[in-house]
Amino acid sequence: MAKSKGNRIQVILECTEHKATGQPGTSRYITTKNKKNTPDRLEVKKYNPILKKMTVHKEIK
């Protein structure tokens, strides 16, 4: 029998500063979170290779 992963779901993080600049392309990361422990949207500082600096990435969808 296959076991389910439970409350852990896959989420996409997208850069907030990159949208404001209007440059082409996007900086996105895929990660997982426990929806039971973290019901609200995730917000993490990650590296944006297009802007070449650390920026805030927020969960989308």
PyMOL commands that set and color helices and strands:
alter all, ss='L'
color gray80, all
select helices_A, chain A and resi 16-21
alter helices_A, ss='H'
color red, helices_A
select strands_A, chain A and resi 8-15+28-34+43-48+53-60
alter strands_A, ss='S'
color yellow, strands_A
deselect
rebuild
show_as cartoon
